[in-house]
Structures are given as structure tokens and as C-alpha cells.
Amino acid sequence: MAITRFSVAPLHSQITTLAAVAGGRAPADLVITGARMLSTYSERIASDKEIWLSGGRIAAVKPAGSYKLGPAPKAIYDAQGGIIAPGLVDPHIHIESSMVTACAYAEAALLNGTTTIFCDSHEIGNVMDVAGVEAMLEDARLAPLSIFLTVPSTVPATSPELETAGGDLTPEKIGALFDKWPEAVALGEKMDFVPVAMGDPRSHAIIAEALKRGRPVSGHIYGREFVAPYAAAGVTDTHEASDRDISDDFVDAGIWVFLRGGNPATPWNSIVEAIKPITELGVSHKRYCVCTDDRDADDLLSFGLDWVVREAIRCGVKPEQAWSMGSLHGATRFGMGDEIGGLGGGRRADLVLLDDDLKPVNTWYGGALMVEDRKVTPLLEDTLNQRYRYPDAAYNTVHLPKSIKLVPDLPSGAVTANAIGIEMPGIILPHRKIDIAPANDWETILERDNLSFVTVIERHGKSDGGIAYGLLHDFGIKNGAVGSSVGHDSHNIILAGTNEADMQLALKTIEAANGGIAVVENGKVLAFVALPVAGLISDKRVHEVATENQALKKAWQQVGCTIPYMGFNLIPLSVIPEIRITDKGLVKVPEMTLAPLFD
């Protein structure tokens, strides 16, 4: 039997039965006894409790042993002193970043104690427009996970003058998604923060589609000067708080802060600084959540939302408060605090059994045991074997000309290059002016000035293979190439390397698989993750893709790349300072103007 979000009936249809069970007049489906209870309402852990379930919902939380005084429950589970907590609620993620489908994502989420996610599917929206968003929603409906959509708001991330995307989500299309899909509960991150602050008509029309339907608006802001106009434009959350001061500004402006935690070896672990208003300034945690944002399949298993909760504790937040930030707060932000995020009567029975280190041991989803002793149960296995298959069009999204030159012409004299600087953590990339003396070959220039080629190729078939050339400074690759069809956010193909031959091999490898990420050295493919669904997603199970990710990361380091591949994928993201490259050329941010490669 497959378990999905729809396996639990609405509360209104169950209140009579739930009241009877809670009052001891009818038997519970399941009693979990011998537990400590983590209450996100009172933010305390109470000893010797038990929880009564009926119809996939919580009927009551009682003192341990209470079930013996009434009708015998249909089943009993002894928690043996473990901690029962509500399932985690991730308020901001991108499923596509995990390189797996929504159904496959659910496996890792449940292993990590996460039972609800709010996803922004702007990656597949940038490739396939509305059809991609709707395919992911169909996928989500078959998943053993509660998946809600924050409707992609910035597709493309900038404008056709600055990049070529496969999709164009206009205000009218966004409004139609809200009206058609009940899962569409908010507007996704409004990434074009400069146009929003400056009153751009299209940006404001998109926000208005959400506001006039009573839907909240998610944000994406860099720079304290943009906080006030962003809040005034209706944005009420962000996951991009990068330091204490801007995090403090957000809270005072009425903006929810989603503290992003991630593998410390990647650009994503901003929680360490952004949590400091709570730990250093005495700010209340009530408007703070924790989130994961982007995870590849490998990091999804190792650095799930439960890990982010423990990271918040490590940073100085009390355990009960941290778990509330990971469950009830996210539910409350999206108006679902009476359905998920707590252990009250009538709530969905999305529960996690934790050890003393707050690591998930068991996960019940809608009262069904999906993970036991940190392993997938047969019930979850059966559900995962009935995964959604994306339409054929999703497997045909890489369209390239037959012949492409991948490196720029050698400059004829002394020039100054507008180069993209590479430095950790790899999100904000500095604009570096590099004086290039004349040379007879590129090899001399690259080695002498610590440069690498970077090339972006339009892959949606809209511009007959539009191509742009750039140079990376301090990228580190010495003899080879890397390439990806996950070039955020328009998801054109990005390549970087030291020579045309290896860059061509990376490109051909990606094209043959209809998408993927490749590492090449000396004419040999060292690692490759095939992403045939929209050039973004594998159709394999999460553990298979995680194994491929691990090999990719090893090869990535072997060829010398100085930032992780997920940071590399951000190089075309033309809404983050200071300089980026798209298929249209070098983009200066926040000026939002094109710059030549050479001055």
C-alpha cells in the first residue's frame, strides 16, 4: 500500500472519532508509550508520556500507562525512554538541487525526521515553464511526504536581455498556478531584489498575484539597504541572512528569517552568523526557522534538517527551542500550525522518535511507521517502488548546435580582463580586473595569471546556441575541465577548464545524457552524474545518486577546483554580486549591466 499526503483524511471528517478516542470511549489505532515528549508549544521535554493515534492523527497525549484504563488499543509501541517530537518542517528547499525526484527525496527526508517541506521548483520552471512545475507537483502527490509549493516567482531570474531561460513565468501564469493547485501556498523566493526595490512593474505584478490571494511572499535579499523597500513590497521571509546585522534588520522589519544550515565545506552554512541576534543580542527566536535550501543527494542524507537543528543547538540555542524552529515555526509561517509542527490533539501524526542527541531513530508519517531503527520499513519501500515518471518532454531538454567553439580568441595585445574571482564560501564572487600581457598562446596566459576558461552555452534551443566566454581567477583547475547543465537559474550549460579538448569532452558527455555534471582530465571522464530529467534530476533512488555524488566530489577535488561544484553551478546566477556570466555575457550585479571580457 502506497502512503502519500492524502492517506490521512481531513480533520473535519475525523473529529467525532478523535474525541471518542481521546475520551477513552473508543480504541486508539496505536499508542506510543514509554516516551519523553518534546512539546513545541511549551518548549519543554516531559517525562513518562504516551501518545494516542487514530486515523493518522493525534488523538491525545497522556501520562504513561493511561491506555491500560480504557479500550485496548489496536497496537502498542514502546519507545523505551526515547524522545517523541513532531516531524520537522523545512520551510525552504529546492528538490531539484538534490538531483532526485520528489518521490526519491522523500526517502532521505523521512530518514532525517522531516515530514513536510515547502519547495520552490524554480529550477525545473526555468527549463520547462509551467509544464515543469506541474510535473513536479504530480510527482509530489505520489510522494510519502507532505510537499507544498512556493510558486516560482523569478523565472527567468533577470531578463531576456541578460540571460536565456527555457521558461517565462509571467504574472498571469503564476496566478493560474495558485488557482489550479491547492498545494501552491506561497510565492517562492523573489530573487530579483534590485528590481523589486526599484519598483519594477513585472516584479511587483508577480508579488501582487500572491498578495491579492492572501498568499505570503518569500524573499532573497543581499544588502541591508534593500531590506526596507523589500518589506514594503510585501516580502515576509528570507533564507539569505548572511550575518548578524542583516539578520537583525530582517526581524525588526517583520521578515521571517530562515536560518540556512549546510555542509560546512559548502557555501550554505550561513546559520553560524545569522543566528547571532538570538544568541548575542537577546532577540526572540519566535520569528526564526531553520531550513536546508539546497542539498545534493549526498549532503541530503548527511546534513538534513535534523542536522541543522543540532547546528542551532551547537550555536547556543536551547534544544527545545531549536526543535521548535525546525517544526512549529515553519508550520506557523505558512499558516499550518494547527495541522503540523506540534503534538496537540487533531494534528497529523507526523512524529519522530529521537535519541538523546536529537538524532532521528523512527519516523511515523500520518501514523504509518516509515523509518524504524534508522532504516526504511517495508511500507516505505513499497511506496518508493511506485515512483512518478516524468513526461517524455522532460527527457529532451538539451538542444545544442553541432559545432561550438568553447574558448575565446587570444587577445592580440595587452588587455585588461573582467574576470570572475573565485573565493570561499563561493556565493558572492568578486569582480577582478586582471592585466594580461601579450602571449603567443592561451596556455601561457592561464598559467601565468592563474586563470581558467569559463563558457556558458544556451541549451534550450531558443537562440541557436548562444555562447559567452569568460575567465575565472583562482578557480584552481590545472589540466582538465568540468561542466554542468545545472547552471543556476536559467540552467544553461556552464563549462570551465584549461583546454578546448577537455571542455568539448565534458560538453559531449552532458549532451549525450540529456544533462549532468562531468569532470574530465587529460581526455578521460573521471566522474559523471547523469541528470536526464530536465537536465537537473536523476530518476534513480537517493542512495544511488548519493554514491555518484561522492565520486563526483572526489574527482572535483582531484582536478584542483577551489569551490564545490554546487558553488560552481552558481557562477551564472546573475542576481548575486559582484560579477556573473550567462549565455549573454558577463553581468555586473547589482548594476544589472553587461560587461565585455576585455577592456
C-alpha positions, 0 to 999 in steps of 0.5 A: 500500500502506497502512503502519500499526503492524502492517506490521512483524511481531513480533520473535519471528517475525523473529529467525532472519532478523535474525541471518542478516542481521546475520551477513552470511549473508543480504541486508539489505532496505536499508542506510543508509550514509554516516551519523553515528549518534546512539546513545541508549544511549551518548549519543554521535554516531559517525562513518562508520556504516551501518545494516542493515534487514530486515523493518522492523527493525534488523538491525545497525549497522556501520562504513561500507562493511561491506555491500560484504563480504557479500550485496548488499543489496536497496537502498542509501541514502546519507545523505551525512554526515547524522545517523541517530537513532531516531524520537522518542517523545512520551510525552504528547499529546492528538490531539484538541487538534490538531483532526485525526484520528489518521490526519491527525496522523500526517502532521505527526508523521512530518514532525517525526521522531516515530514513536510517541506515547502519547495520552490521548483524554480529550477525545473520552471526555468527549463520547462515553464509551467509544464515543469512545475506541474510535473513536479507537483504530480510527482509530489502527490505520489510522494510519502511526504507532505510537499507544498509549493512556493510558486516560482516567482523569478523565472527567468531570474533577470531578463531576456536581455541578460540571460536565456531561460527555457521558461517565462513565468509571467504574472498571469501564469503564476496566478493560474498556478495558485488557482489550479493547485491547492498545494501552491501556498506561497510565492517562492523566493523573489530573487530579483531584489534590485528590481523589486526595490526599484519598483519594477512593474513585472516584479511587483505584478508577480508579488501582487498575484500572491498578495491579492490571494492572501498568499505570503511572499518569500524573499532573497535579499543581499544588502541591508539597504534593500531590506526596507523597500523589500518589506514594503513590497510585501516580502515576509521571509528570507533564507539569505541572512548572511550575518548578524546585522542583516539578520537583525534588520530582517526581524525588526522589519517583520521578515521571517528569517530562515536560518540556512544550515549546510555542509560546512565545506559548502557555501550554505552554512550561513546559520553560524552568523545569522543566528547571532541576534538570538544568541548575542543580542537577546532577540526572540527566536519566535520569528526564526526557522531553520531550513536546508535550501539546497542539498545534493543527494549526498549532503541530503542524507548527511546534513538534513534538517535534523542536522541543522537543528543540532547546528542551532543547538551547537550555536547556543540555542536551547534544544527545545527551542531549536526543535521548535524552529525546525517544526512549529515555526515553519508550520506557523509561517505558512499558516499550518500550525494547527495541522503540523509542527506540534503534538496537540490533539487533531494534528497529523501524526507526523512524529519522530522518535529521537535519541538523546542527541536529537538524532532521528531513530523512527519516523511515523508519517500520518501514523504509518511507521516509515523509518524504524531503527534508522532504516526504511520499513517495508511500507516505505519501500513499497511506496518508493517502488511506485515512483512518478515518471516524468513526461517524455518532454522532460527527457529532451531538454538539451538542444545544442548546435553541432559545432561550438567553439568553447574558448575565446580568441587570444587577445592580440595585445595587452588587455585588461580582463573582467574576470570572475574571482573565485573565493570561499564560501563561493556565493558572492564572487568578486569582480577582478580586473586582471592585466594580461600581457601579450602571449603567443598562446592561451596556455601561457596566459592561464598559467601565468595569471592563474586563470581558467576558461569559463563558457556558458552555452544556451541549451534550450534551443531558443537562440541557436546556441548562444555562447559567452566566454569568460575567465575565472581567477583562482578557480584552481583547475590545472589540466582538465575541465568540468561542466554542468547543465545545472547552471543556476537559474536559467540552467544553461550549460556552464563549462570551465577548464584549461583546454578546448579538448577537455571542455568539448569532452565534458560538453559531449558527455552532458549532451549525450545524457540529456544533462549532468555534471562531468569532470574530465582530465587529460581526455578521460571522464573521471566522474559523471552524474547523469541528470536526464530529467530536465537536465537537473534530476536523476530518476534513480533512488537517493542512495544511488545518486548519493554514491555518484555524488561522492565520486563526483566530489572526489574527482572535483577535488582531484582536478584542483577546483577551489569551490564545490561544484554546487558553488560552481553551478552558481557562477551564472546566477546573475542576481548575486554580486559582484560579477556573473556570466550567462549565455549573454555575457558577463553581468555586473550585479547589482548594476544589472549591466553587461560587461565585455571580457576585455577592456 
